[in-house]
Amino acid sequence: MTTTANLPVVVIGAGPAGLAAAAHLVERGIEPLVLEAGSSAATAVRAWSHVRLFS
């Protein structure tokens, strides 16, 4: 039998949903590895400056 208990939890994307998922994991004592293709968190969201978010 194999176990996955020691494998890391990976969150793909550091946009709003990815950061929220990572925050929930941290609240539960799990340290996630957050991967983002852009140079910083929410890179794609910044490119959507013409779109109103969370309004």
C-alpha positions as CSV (number, residue, x, y, z in Angstrom):
1,M,0.0,0.0,0.0
2,T,1.3,3.5,-0.9
3,T,0.7,6.6,1.2
4,T,0.4,10.2,0.1
5,A,0.6,11.7,3.6
6,N,4.1,13.1,3.0
7,L,3.4,14.6,-0.5
8,P,3.2,18.4,-0.8
9,V,-0.1,20.1,-1.6
10,V,0.3,22.2,-4.7
11,V,-1.9,25.2,-5.6
12,I,-1.7,26.1,-9.3
13,G,-2.2,29.8,-9.9
14,A,-1.8,32.7,-7.5
15,G,-4.9,34.6,-8.6
16,P,-7.9,35.2,-6.3
17,A,-9.0,31.5,-6.2
18,G,-5.5,30.1,-5.8
19,L,-4.6,32.5,-3.0
20,A,-7.9,31.8,-1.2
21,A,-7.2,28.0,-1.5
22,A,-3.7,28.5,-0.1
23,A,-5.1,30.6,2.8
24,H,-7.6,27.8,3.7
25,L,-4.8,25.2,3.6
26,V,-2.7,27.4,5.9
27,E,-5.6,27.7,8.3
28,R,-5.6,23.9,8.5
29,G,-1.9,23.7,9.3
30,I,-0.9,22.6,5.7
31,E,1.8,24.5,4.0
32,P,1.0,24.7,0.3
33,L,3.4,25.2,-2.6
34,V,1.8,27.9,-4.8
35,L,2.9,28.0,-8.4
36,E,2.3,31.0,-10.6
37,A,3.3,31.4,-14.2
38,G,3.5,35.2,-13.9
39,S,6.2,37.2,-12.3
40,S,4.1,37.9,-9.2
41,A,0.8,37.0,-7.5
42,A,-2.3,37.9,-9.5
43,T,-0.4,38.8,-12.7
44,A,-3.3,37.9,-14.9
45,V,-5.8,39.9,-12.8
46,R,-3.7,43.0,-13.3
47,A,-4.0,42.5,-17.1
48,W,-7.8,42.6,-16.7
49,S,-7.8,46.2,-15.6
50,H,-10.7,46.9,-17.9
51,V,-12.9,44.3,-16.0
52,R,-14.6,45.2,-12.7
53,L,-13.9,42.5,-10.1
54,F,-15.8,41.7,-6.9
55,S,-18.3,44.5,-7.5
